[in-house]
């Protein structure tokens, strides 16, 4: 079973690097660069996980990733939401938790670390599919 993930980041280079890594790891990967582009993807597709940067614009203090987490919780409550940030603080962690974030990860983080966390988050989903097959 191939699991679909959505990657959201304003940095095209990071999106492409992450897309290549997770595709090789066996995931079906969709990428978008903004919250505005992510919402239609959430409406159209079922995701096992969403990996999103906290700051989705060049504006200092932008926290669109938290807004997207709250929207994802409403639209795709079964998807694990991962928030990546280079500015992880207690306040961000509290806001993330209340927005439905599964895990906050400080950047930069090795992609292998993120993959391990994704595997852990979707393990119950994987088990359900194996039990039915």
HELIX and SHEET records of a PDB file:
HELIX    1   1 UNK A   12  UNK A   24  1                                  13    
HELIX    2   2 UNK A   35  UNK A   44  1                                  10    
HELIX    3   3 UNK A   64  UNK A   75  1                                  12    
HELIX    4   4 UNK A   90  UNK A   99  1                                  10    
HELIX    5   5 UNK A  111  UNK A  132  1                                  22    
SHEET    1   A 5 UNK A  28  UNK A  32  0                                        
SHEET    2   A 5 UNK A   4  UNK A   8  1                                        
SHEET    3   A 5 UNK A  49  UNK A  53  1                                        
SHEET    4   A 5 UNK A  80  UNK A  85  1                                        
SHEET    5   A 5 UNK A 103  UNK A 106  1                                        
END                                                                             
